[in-house]
Amino acid sequence: METISLLDNHKKMITLNGVLPAVRRLSSVDKLRLIRILAEELDQNEYIFPFEPDKIYELPTPYNIFGAGEILMDTLKQSNTDK
């Protein structure tokens, strides 16, 4: 019934707070379908992805950061003795 009223008022702006109660009442299967539909719509929107194609982005990782593990262990030991 709520779906019909939403379709009748398609020109009216629908807020997230207005939709959430109906979404929460959906079955698990319908929630997954909704997630898929929303993800497909986002995928089709070319402006949603903030990265530029063919550009290389640096991703910091713990690899080759020598001493980071020791610093982490010292910090953990210190936080355990502070208690």
C-alpha positions in Angstrom: 0.0 0.0 0.0 2.8 2.4 0.8 4.3 1.7 -2.6 1.1 2.8 -4.3 1.0 6.1 -2.4 4.7 6.7 -3.3 3.9 6.2 -6.9 0.9 8.5 -6.8 3.1 11.3 -5.3 6.1 10.8 -7.6 6.6 14.5 -7.9 6.9 14.8 -4.1 10.4 14.6 -2.6 10.9 11.5 -0.5 13.4 11.6 2.3 15.4 8.8 3.7 13.6 9.0 7.0 10.3 8.6 5.1 11.5 5.5 3.3 13.4 3.7 6.1 10.3 2.4 8.1 9.0 0.7 4.9 12.4 -0.7 4.0 12.8 -2.2 7.5 9.6 -4.1 7.1 10.8 -5.8 3.9 11.8 -9.4 3.9 15.5 -10.3 3.8 15.2 -11.3 0.1 13.5 -8.0 -0.8 16.2 -6.1 1.1 18.9 -7.8 -0.9 17.0 -7.0 -4.1 16.8 -3.4 -3.1 20.5 -3.3 -2.3 21.2 -4.7 -5.8 19.0 -2.2 -7.5 20.6 0.7 -5.6 24.1 -0.6 -6.3 23.3 -0.9 -10.1 22.0 2.7 -10.1 25.1 3.9 -8.4 27.3 2.0 -10.8 25.6 3.7 -13.8 26.2 7.1 -12.3 29.5 8.3 -13.8 30.0 10.9 -11.1 29.8 8.7 -8.0 33.3 7.3 -8.3 35.8 9.9 -7.0 38.9 8.5 -8.7 40.0 9.4 -12.2 40.5 6.7 -14.7 44.1 5.7 -15.6 45.5 7.7 -12.7 47.8 5.9 -10.2 46.9 6.4 -6.5 49.4 5.6 -3.7 47.9 3.3 -1.1 49.8 3.2 2.2 50.3 -0.3 3.4 52.3 -1.8 6.3 54.7 -3.5 3.8 58.3 -2.3 3.9 57.6 0.0 6.9 60.3 -1.5 9.1 59.9 -0.8 12.8 56.1 -0.2 12.6 55.3 -3.5 14.2 57.7 -2.7 17.1 56.2 0.7 17.6 52.7 -0.9 17.7 53.8 -3.6 20.2 55.4 -0.9 22.5 52.2 1.1 22.3 50.1 -1.9 23.2 52.4 -2.9 26.0 52.3 0.7 27.4 48.5 0.8 27.2 48.2 -2.5 29.1 50.5 -1.2 31.9 48.6 2.1 32.2 45.5 0.2 33.5 
